[in-house]
Amino acid sequence: MTNAAHPVDRGLPAGRLLLLGLQHMAIMYTGCIAVPLVIGSALHLDNASIALLVNADLFVAGLATLVQSVGIGKVFGVRLPVVAGATFTVVNPMILIAAQYGLTAVYGAMIASGVFGLLIARPFAALIRFFPPLVSGTLLLVIGISLLGPGTAMIGGHDTGDPSYGAPANLGLAFGVIALVVLFTRVLRGFLGQIGPLVALIAGVLIAIPLGRTHFSAVGDASWFGLASPFHFGAPTFPVAAVVSMCVVMLVSFTETTADLIAVGEITGRPVTPADLSRGLATDGLSAIFGGFMNSFPDTAFAQNVGLVQMTGVRSRWVVATTGAMLVVMGLVPKIGAFIAAIPEPVVGGVAVVMFAMVGVVGVQTLKKVDFSGNHNAFIVSVALGVGLLPAFGLDRFGNSVFFQHFPAWLRTICGSPITVAAVLAFVLNLLFNHLGRRREEDLLP
């Protein structure tokens, strides 16, 4: 008699797949499209070009999600419930590169960084033994806490200097959605309990309609089909400085993806091996190459969807494969994307902050496996957590980190991300105190 399939590999009825896949998409959608919206606005692109970036972004994110969940041979895809989306790490470097060299350099550098990612995926994955619960738990805790900043912006607004910032209507809508998430999680059972966040989100939209907070006019204006041709902005160019900058971004993305994949492996009961991690990281590289061709952005594993897996307990990778298919369709059918985009940010933010916090909780649960007696592990967590979160709290009125604003541009790419700072510190300090330091102590023994 054959063994039953692992929960990660089990299929679900079509109806459940669609609803659970929709829930994953609703959670990640705003974060995914935020990158093209921010970059398009910063570069003063016209509305048609920004819409093109959004469509391409959704299309590539959908393909990356499909590859991560389904896999391609022994080369690509971690084969876990991982949703991919555009990483915020690229925002500042892309804006700086575009301002100096133009968009053709942005996409040329992105393609080069994708090739770089493919080359280093396996060596980087071999370092997984240096990401024990001490390092991965600390990193997940920092990810969860730092993401609360964007969650706050969804609810209160993106400009703290705006008189409408923190409007009672926005806060009431978001807190109402949070209350519904708590209620549905407490009282609903079985499948309904698993889609509690989606039910709360839908209820939030229904409440927002009579309040005049939804605007569906853009749905009618959107076309039924549209995807830009490759290299819409021109043939790619490859300035050395731009390529180096985007390769640094790829390393940052790898660090974030590593923590997320380890967390998903722990949650689903299928621990990530170096081979699994290599395929997952290679998919990040592949997304950068394809994104460079299709006027999109590099993708990474989305932490909020890791939190959703933890909260709902749904471990099937076919659920997020369904999400990937939905994103591909949305990238090809702008009218559908416009409909989802009409969901008020406070509604999405209310659900998102719970998901973001769940990522931090996964980090706490991971740290529970660490021995803190008679060693420096508590000190390692303290330094990585304290210093790593500094960029998350040193923000300007628009929510952008300015803590390291006087550093060179290439260094801001690294230091401007709380996730990267915390990852580097936790990784290096773990080596110093638990590997190199241990050898020195043993050498001193009589």
N, C-alpha and C positions, 0 to 999 in steps of 0.2 A: 504494500500500500504506500503510495507516495505521500510525502509530507505536505501539509497545507501551505499555500503560498503565504509569504511574509505579508503583513498588512500594507507595507509599502507597495507591493506588487499587485494587490488585489484590485480588481475592477469593481465598479459600483453601477447600479442601474442608471440609465441615461438621464432620468429626471434629476436624480441626486447629483450626478456629475455636473449637470448644467448649473444647478443652484449653488453648489459648493464652489464651482469654478467662477461663477459670477461674484460670489462673496470675496474670493481672493482678488479678483480684478478690481472690485469696488474699493478695496483697501489700498491697493497700490497705485490706482490710476492717477490721483492728484500728484503724488510724488513723482511719478514717471513723466507726466507732461510738464511738470514745473521746470525741468531743465531746459527744454527747448523754448519755453515761454520766457524764462529769465535771460537766456543767451540771446534770443531773438530781439528782445526789448533792449538789451545793453548794446547790441550792434546796430540798433535803429533800422532793423529790417521791416519791410512793409508787411501788412497783414497776410497777404497771400504767401509770402516766403515763410512766415512764422507758422502758418497752417501746414505748409509743406513739411517743415521740421517736425511738427507734432505727429503728422501721419507717418512719416518715416520712422520716428521714434517708437511709436506703437507697433509698427510692423516688425522692426528689428527686435524689439523687446519680446514680442510674441514668438519669433523664431528662436531666440535664445532660451526662452522658457521651455519651448518644446524640446530643444536639444538637451537641456539640463534634465528634464524629467524623463524623456524617452531614451535618449542616448543615440550615438552614432558609432557603432563598432566599439573598438577598444581605445578610441582616441578622444571622443567628446561626450560630455554629459555625465553628471554624477549619479543620475538615476534615483533621485530623491525628490520629494515635493518642494522644489525650489523655484520661486518666481524671480525672474530677472527683470531689471529695469535700469534706466539711465542713472548713472552715479553722479551725485552732486560734486564729487571730487574734480570733475572736468570743467566746472563752470568758470572759475577764475583763470585757469590756464588757457582755455579756449578763447575767452574774451581778450586776454593779453596777446595771444598769438594772432588772432584775427585783426586786432588793432595795429599790429606791427607788420604782419606779412599778408593778411587777407585770409578769407575763408578757404581758399585752395590749399593754403599751408596747414590750416586746421585739420582738414581731412587727409592730407598727405601724411602729416605727423601721426594722425590716428591710425592709419593703415600700417605705418612703420611700427608703432607701439604694439599693434595687434600681432605682427610677426614676431616682435620681441617677446610678447607674452607667450606665444606658442613655443618659442625656443626655451624659455625658462620655466614653463609650467611644471615639468617633471622634476628638475632640480629644486624648485621652490617647494613642491609637494613633499620632497624627501625631508624637509625640515619639520614635518608634522610632529615628530617626537619631541621637538623643542616647543610645542604648543600644548603642554599638559593642562589639566584643569586650572592650575594657578594662572596661566597666561590666558587661555581661552575664556575662563570665567570672568577675569578682570576686563577683558576686551568687550565681552558681551554686556557687562554692566555699564561700561562707558558708552557703548553704542545705544543702549536703551535710554540712558539719561540724556545724552547729547541730542537724540532725536526728538526729545520733548520740546526743544526749541522750535523746530519746524511745525510741530503739532500745535504749539502755542500760537504761532503765526496764522495757522489755518483758522483758529477760533477767534483770536482777538484782532487780527489784522497784521499786515506786513510792514506798517510804518507806525512806530510808537509815537511819532510826532503829529500824526493825523488826529484831529479832534474826535473823529469817529472810532478811534482805536478803543477796543474793549467795550463796544456798544452793548448795552444790556440785552438787546435782541439777539446778538450773536452768542453771547455767553449763555443766555437762557436756552437757545436752540441746542448748543453743544452739550450743556449739562443735562438737558432733557434727554438727549440721545444716550449719554453715559448712563443716566438712570434707567433707561429702557434696556441697555445692554446688561446691566446688573439684574434687572427684573427678569428678563428673558432667560438669562443664564441660570437664575435661581429656580424658576418655575417650569421652564420647558424641559422636556425629556427627549431622549432619542435623537432622531434626525432634526427635529425642530430646535432642540438645544444646540446642535452643531451649527445651525444657520442663524443662531440668535443675533450675532452682530449684523448680518445682512437684513434681518427683519427689523432691527432697530434703525438701521440706515434708511430703509424704505419708509418706516414710520416717520422718521425725521423729515424726509422729502415731502411726505403728505402734509405734515404740519407746516412746513415752510411755504407751501403753495398759497394758502389763504393769507399768509403774512406778506406776500409779495416778494419773497426771497428767491424765487426761481424764475429764470428768464430763458424760455425755450425758443426765442426768436431766431437764434443762431442755427437751430436745427433746420428750419425751413430754408435758410440761406446756404447751408452746406450741400455739397454735391453728393451724389450717390456713389460715385467711384472716383478715386484719385490716388495716384502714387507717382512721385517725381521720378524721372529717369536718373540713372546713375550719373554722378558728377554734375549735378544740376548747376552748381556754381562755378564749374570749370574744371579743367584737368588738375589733378593734385600736384602740389609742389612740396619739397622736402628740405626746408631750412634746418640746419643742424640743431640750432638752439630750440626750435619748435619740437623736433623729434625727441631730443633729450628730455624736454619738459613733459611730453606725453608719455614717455617711457617711465618717468617717475610716477606719473598718475597711474600707470598700469601696476606698478609695484604697490602703490597705496590700495588700489582696487583688489589686488590679490590678498593683501592682508585682511581687508574687510570680508571678502568672500570666504577666506579660510575659517575665520571665526564663525560665520553664519553656517557654513557647511558642517563644521564640527557640531554646532548646536543642533542642527536638524538631524544629524546622525544620532545624537544622544536622545532627542525627543522621540524619534521614530523607532528606536531600538535597533538601528543598523549603523553601528559606529563606522566612521569614514576611515578608509585605509589610504595609504599614500597613492595607490593607483586610482581610487575614487577621486581623491582631491586633485590629482593631476588632470583627470578628465574634466572636472568642474572648472579648474583654472584655465585650461585650454579653451573652454567655451567662452570665458571672458575675453580671451585673445581673439577668438573667432568673431565675436560680436563687434570688436573694435575694427577688424578688417572689413566686415560686411557693412558696419555703420559708416566707415569712411567712403565706401562705394555708394551707399544709398542716402547720403546726407543726414545721417543720424548720429548716435552717440555710443560710447562704450557702455556696456551693461555690467551690473554686478548683482549678487543675490540681495533681495530686498528684505531687510530685517523685520519690517512690520508683518510680513507674511510668515516669517519664522514664528513670531508671536502668535499669529492666528493658528498655526499648526499646534502650538502648545496649548492654546485656549480651547480649541474645539476637539482635539484628540484625533482628528481625521488625518491619517498618515498616508493615504493612497497617492502615489505620484501621478496617477491618471487624472486626479482632480486638477492639479496645476497644469497638466498637459492640456486639459480642456480650457483653462485660463489662457494658455499660450495660443490656442486656436482662436479664441475670442479676440485676443489682442491683434492677431494677424488680420482678422476680418475687419476690426475697427480701423486698422491702418489702411485698409483698402476701401473702406466705406466711411468717409468722413462724417456722414449724417449720424451714424450711430455714436461715433466719438463725441460729436457735438451734444448729443442727448445726455450722455454720461457726464460731460463737462458742465452741464447745467445744474448738477447737484451742488447746493451751496457748500462752501468750504467749511463753515462751522459744523455742518452735519458730518462730513467726512472726518473733520478734525476730532469730533467727539469720539468716534470709533477708533481713530488712529492713535490717540494718546493712550488708550487702553492697550492697543497692540504694541506700541513702543515700550510701554512700561513692562509688558510681558517679556520682552527681550531682556530687559534688565533683571527680571525675576529668574529667567533661565540662567543668567550669569550668576546670581546668588545661589541657585541650586547647584550649579557647577562648582562654585567655590566651597560648598559644603563638603565636597570630596577631598579638599586640601587639608593636610596636616599643618596646623599653625603652632604646634607645641615645640619649643626648643629650637626654633629656626628663625629665619628672617622673612618668612613668607608674608606675614602681616605687613611688614615694612615695604615689601615689593608692591603689594596691592595698594598701599597708601600712597606711595610715590607715583605710581602709574595712574591711579585714579585722580589724585590731586592735581598733578601737573598736566595730565592729559585733558582734563576738563576745562583748563584755563581758556583755550580758544572758544569754548562753547558759551562762556559767560562774558567774554570781552567783545561785545557786539555793538554795532552802530544802530541808529534808529530804524534801519531797514532789516535788521537781523543778520547782517553780514559780519563775520568775525574780523575784527581789526586789531586784535591783540598783538599780532606779529606784523603789522602793516609796514613797519620800517625795515623789515628784512628784505633781502633780494627776492625777486619774483619766484625763482626756482625753489628757494627755501620756504617761501610762503606756501607753495604747493604741498610741502610735507608738513610744516608746522601748523598750517591753518586748519588741519583736520584733527579734531580731538581723538578720533579713532586711530589715526596714524601715530600720533604722539604717544598715546597709551600703549599701542601695540609695540612700538619700538622700545619704550621704557620697560614694559613687562617682559619682553623677549630678552633684552640685554641684561636686565637685573636678574632674571632667572638664571641665565648663563653664569653671571658673575658670582652669585651667592650659592647656587645649587649645583653647579658643574665645576667651573674653574676654582671657586672658593673651596669646594668640598675636597678637591684634590690637594690643595695646599694644606688644609687642616690635617688630612690623612698623612701627608708627608712629615708633619711635625710630631706625629705620635711616636713614642719610643718603641 
